[in-house]
Amino acid sequence: MKMTVLWKTRQNFIALVFQLWYYFNGSDKDMEKSNKIYLGIILVCTVLVIGLCVYAIATHKEEKLTDALKFKKEYESLNEVVNENNEKQYMEIFIDEENPIVYKTGQEIVEIMKNEDAIIYFGFATCPWCRNAVPVLLDAAKELNVDKIYYVDILDIRDTYKFSGSIEPEQTKKGTDAYYNILKILDKKLDKFYVKDEAGNMYDTGVKRLYAPTVVSMSGGKVKGFHVATVESQKDPYKALTDKQKEELKDAYKELINAIKNDNVCKDNKAC
């Protein structure tokens, strides 16, 4: 198809050049030569511009990724990649192209949490716990016919703290306004945020933390289901979950999904 367009464009351009040549060599002699040259320049420039535009359209195909495919590529791009921080290899995962993931920013998700029935996954691709959780979450969603899971990449929107040598940890980066609004909505479900020193001692930052992965179900502005991390028995996120652990995690995800699905079911023969 592309070659056909280019060939036709070339043919049309050559034909127009011949027409212009014939025009300048055999048209009405009463027209002043200077005017003919001026008109010819305009026509040639017009042809060149049109030709370049057609060529650009024909040779440049812009690939627009769906959110589902974008998510697949983002997470699978780390397969067999080694984490430079600990020299461990990220767990290999494969995600179906037809998945229900929909990307949202922090600010967008705040409005959704207040106004929609929603399943939300908070995480990021380099989180080893997330790489264990995502395939299980998608399996649970597929079995329950969930057609939309909102995804918020929280890696860069959270605040960060470090041990500073005193009892009170030092904030090294402030979170976004949207992140703090998310914390307010989820406040009762969130754990305190601790940081460690080199000896492994824990220090309370005085704030709460949205850890990854966290999966939430929301309805009517309220938290209906909440699950953080994977399963308690998993100690090393760089090792794949066992089948038993996967089933345990899937059951947890199904429970929080059903928490909003069941809210929308008519009960006791009453009007909905």
C-alpha positions as CSV (number, residue, x, y, z in Angstrom):
1,M,0.0,0.0,0.0
2,K,2.8,2.4,0.9
3,M,4.7,1.7,-2.3
4,T,1.6,2.3,-4.3
5,V,1.0,5.7,-2.8
6,L,4.7,6.7,-3.3
7,W,4.6,5.5,-7.0
8,K,1.4,7.4,-7.7
9,T,2.9,10.5,-6.0
10,R,6.0,10.2,-8.2
11,Q,3.9,9.8,-11.4
12,N,1.8,12.8,-10.6
13,F,4.8,14.9,-9.8
14,I,6.5,14.0,-13.1
15,A,3.3,14.7,-15.1
16,L,3.0,18.1,-13.5
17,V,6.6,19.0,-14.3
18,F,6.0,18.1,-18.0
19,Q,2.9,20.2,-18.0
20,L,4.8,23.2,-16.6
21,W,7.6,22.7,-19.2
22,Y,5.0,22.6,-22.0
23,Y,3.3,25.7,-20.6
24,F,6.5,27.7,-20.6
25,N,7.5,26.7,-24.1
26,G,4.2,26.7,-25.9
27,S,1.7,28.9,-24.1
28,D,0.3,32.3,-25.1
29,K,3.2,34.6,-26.2
30,D,1.3,37.7,-25.1
31,M,1.9,36.8,-21.4
32,E,5.0,38.6,-20.2
33,K,7.9,36.3,-19.5
34,S,8.5,37.7,-16.0
35,N,4.9,36.9,-14.9
36,K,5.2,33.4,-16.3
37,I,8.4,32.7,-14.3
38,Y,6.8,34.0,-11.1
39,L,3.7,31.9,-11.6
40,G,5.9,28.9,-12.4
41,I,7.9,29.2,-9.2
42,I,4.7,29.3,-7.1
43,L,3.4,26.2,-8.9
44,V,6.6,24.3,-8.5
45,C,6.9,25.1,-4.8
46,T,3.3,24.1,-4.2
47,V,3.9,20.7,-5.9
48,L,7.0,20.2,-3.8
49,V,5.2,20.9,-0.6
50,I,2.3,18.6,-1.4
51,G,4.7,15.9,-2.5
52,L,6.7,16.1,0.7
53,C,3.5,15.9,2.8
54,V,2.3,12.9,1.0
55,Y,5.6,11.2,1.3
56,A,5.8,11.9,5.0
57,I,2.4,10.5,5.6
58,A,3.1,7.4,3.6
59,T,6.5,6.6,5.1
60,H,5.8,7.5,8.8
61,K,3.3,5.3,10.6
62,E,2.7,6.4,14.1
63,E,2.0,3.5,16.4
64,K,-0.4,4.4,19.1
65,L,-0.2,2.0,22.0
66,T,-3.3,1.0,23.9
67,D,-3.0,1.1,27.7
68,A,-3.1,-2.7,27.7
69,L,-0.2,-3.1,25.3
70,K,1.7,-0.2,27.0
71,F,1.4,-2.0,30.3
72,K,2.5,-5.3,28.8
73,K,5.6,-3.8,27.2
74,E,6.4,-1.8,30.3
75,Y,6.5,-4.8,32.6
76,E,7.8,-7.4,30.2
77,S,10.7,-5.1,29.3
78,L,12.3,-6.0,32.6
79,N,12.3,-9.7,31.9
80,E,15.8,-11.1,32.5
81,V,17.0,-7.6,33.6
82,V,19.2,-7.4,36.7
83,N,18.4,-4.9,39.4
84,E,21.5,-2.8,39.8
85,N,20.8,-2.1,43.5
86,N,21.1,-5.7,44.6
87,E,22.3,-7.6,41.5
88,K,19.2,-9.8,41.5
89,Q,17.3,-10.6,38.3
90,Y,13.8,-9.4,38.0
91,M,11.2,-12.2,37.8
92,E,10.1,-13.0,34.3
93,I,6.4,-12.3,33.6
94,F,4.2,-12.4,30.6
95,I,1.0,-10.4,30.3
96,D,-1.9,-10.9,27.9
97,E,-2.3,-8.1,25.3
98,E,-6.0,-8.1,26.0
99,N,-5.8,-7.0,29.6
100,P,-8.0,-4.6,31.5
101,I,-5.3,-2.1,32.6
102,V,-6.1,1.7,32.2
103,Y,-3.4,4.2,33.1
104,K,-4.3,7.1,35.4
105,T,-2.3,9.9,37.0
106,G,-2.4,10.5,40.7
107,Q,-4.8,13.4,40.3
108,E,-7.1,11.5,38.0
109,I,-7.3,8.6,40.4
110,V,-8.3,10.9,43.3
111,E,-11.4,11.9,41.4
112,I,-12.1,8.3,40.5
113,M,-11.8,7.2,44.1
114,K,-14.3,9.8,45.2
115,N,-16.9,9.2,42.4
116,E,-16.6,5.8,40.8
117,D,-16.9,2.1,41.6
118,A,-13.3,1.1,40.8
119,I,-10.6,-1.5,41.1
120,I,-7.2,0.3,41.4
121,Y,-3.7,-1.1,41.3
122,F,-0.9,1.1,42.8
123,G,2.6,-0.1,41.9
124,F,5.5,0.2,39.5
125,A,7.3,-2.1,37.1
126,T,10.6,-2.3,39.0
127,C,8.9,-3.3,42.2
128,P,9.7,-7.1,42.6
129,W,6.6,-7.7,44.8
130,C,4.4,-6.1,42.0
131,R,5.8,-8.5,39.4
132,N,4.6,-11.4,41.5
133,A,1.2,-9.7,42.1
134,V,0.3,-8.5,38.6
135,P,-0.2,-11.8,36.8
136,V,-2.4,-13.1,39.7
137,L,-4.5,-9.9,39.8
138,L,-5.1,-10.1,36.0
139,D,-6.1,-13.8,36.4
140,A,-8.6,-12.9,39.1
141,A,-10.0,-10.1,37.0
142,K,-10.4,-12.3,34.0
143,E,-12.2,-15.0,36.0
144,L,-14.6,-12.4,37.4
145,N,-15.1,-10.6,34.0
146,V,-13.6,-7.3,35.2
147,D,-13.1,-5.1,32.2
148,K,-11.2,-2.2,33.9
149,I,-8.4,-2.0,36.4
150,Y,-7.0,1.5,37.0
151,Y,-3.2,1.6,37.2
152,V,-1.3,4.3,39.0
153,D,2.5,4.2,38.9
154,I,3.5,5.5,42.3
155,L,7.3,5.3,42.0
156,D,7.8,9.0,41.5
157,I,4.8,10.5,43.3
158,R,5.6,9.3,46.8
159,D,7.7,11.1,49.4
160,T,11.1,9.6,50.5
161,Y,12.9,9.6,53.8
162,K,16.3,8.4,55.0
163,F,18.0,7.8,58.3
164,S,19.9,10.9,59.2
165,G,21.7,9.9,62.3
166,S,19.0,11.1,64.7
167,I,15.8,9.6,66.0
168,E,13.7,11.6,63.4
169,P,14.3,10.5,59.8
170,E,15.0,13.2,57.2
171,Q,12.6,13.8,54.3
172,T,14.6,13.7,51.1
173,K,11.8,14.2,48.6
174,K,8.3,15.6,49.1
175,G,5.4,13.6,47.5
176,T,2.9,15.2,45.1
177,D,-0.3,16.8,46.2
178,A,-2.2,14.0,44.5
179,Y,-0.2,11.4,46.6
180,Y,-1.1,13.1,49.9
181,N,-4.8,13.2,48.8
182,I,-4.6,9.4,48.1
183,L,-3.2,8.9,51.6
184,K,-6.1,10.8,53.1
185,I,-8.7,8.6,51.3
186,L,-6.9,5.4,52.3
187,D,-5.7,6.6,55.7
188,K,-7.4,4.0,57.9
189,K,-6.0,1.2,55.8
190,L,-2.4,2.3,55.6
191,D,0.6,1.4,57.7
192,K,3.2,3.7,59.2
193,F,6.3,4.4,57.2
194,Y,9.6,3.3,58.8
195,V,13.1,3.6,57.5
196,K,16.2,1.6,58.5
197,D,19.7,2.5,59.5
198,E,22.7,0.4,58.5
199,A,22.2,-1.9,61.5
200,G,18.6,-2.6,60.6
201,N,17.1,-0.5,63.3
202,M,13.6,0.9,62.4
203,Y,12.7,4.6,62.7
204,D,9.2,6.0,62.4
205,T,8.9,8.8,59.9
206,G,5.7,10.1,61.4
207,V,3.7,9.6,58.2
208,K,1.9,6.7,56.5
209,R,2.9,4.9,53.4
210,L,1.2,3.7,50.2
211,Y,3.3,0.6,49.6
212,A,3.5,-1.3,46.3
213,P,1.7,-3.3,45.3
214,T,-1.6,-2.1,46.8
215,V,-4.9,-3.1,45.2
216,V,-8.0,-1.3,46.3
217,S,-11.7,-1.5,45.4
218,M,-13.7,1.7,45.9
219,S,-17.5,2.4,45.8
220,G,-19.4,5.5,46.9
221,G,-16.1,7.2,47.9
222,K,-15.4,4.4,50.4
223,V,-12.8,1.7,50.6
224,K,-14.5,-1.7,50.1
225,G,-11.5,-3.9,49.6
226,F,-7.8,-3.5,50.3
227,H,-4.8,-5.7,49.9
228,V,-1.1,-4.8,50.2
229,A,2.0,-6.9,49.1
230,T,1.4,-10.5,48.1
231,V,1.0,-13.2,50.8
232,E,2.6,-13.3,54.2
233,S,4.4,-16.6,53.4
234,Q,6.4,-15.0,50.6
235,K,9.8,-13.8,51.8
236,D,11.8,-13.3,48.6
237,P,10.0,-11.3,45.9
238,Y,12.6,-12.3,43.3
239,K,11.3,-15.9,43.5
240,A,8.0,-16.8,41.9
241,L,5.0,-17.6,44.1
242,T,4.1,-21.3,44.5
243,D,0.8,-22.5,43.1
244,K,-0.6,-22.5,46.6
245,Q,0.5,-19.0,47.2
246,K,-0.9,-17.8,43.9
247,E,-4.3,-19.3,44.8
248,E,-4.2,-17.6,48.2
249,L,-3.4,-14.3,46.6
250,K,-6.0,-14.8,43.9
251,D,-8.7,-15.4,46.6
252,A,-7.7,-12.2,48.3
253,Y,-8.1,-10.2,45.0
254,K,-11.4,-11.9,44.2
255,E,-12.7,-10.9,47.6
256,L,-12.0,-7.3,47.1
257,I,-13.3,-7.3,43.6
258,N,-16.5,-9.0,44.7
259,A,-16.8,-6.4,47.5
260,I,-18.0,-3.8,44.9
261,K,-19.6,-6.3,42.4
262,N,-21.9,-7.6,45.1
263,D,-22.8,-4.0,46.2
264,N,-24.4,-3.6,42.8
265,V,-26.5,-6.8,42.9
266,C,-30.2,-6.6,43.7
267,K,-31.1,-8.5,46.8
268,D,-34.2,-9.8,48.5
269,N,-36.3,-9.0,45.5
270,K,-36.1,-5.3,46.3
271,A,-35.7,-2.5,43.8
272,C,-32.2,-1.5,42.9
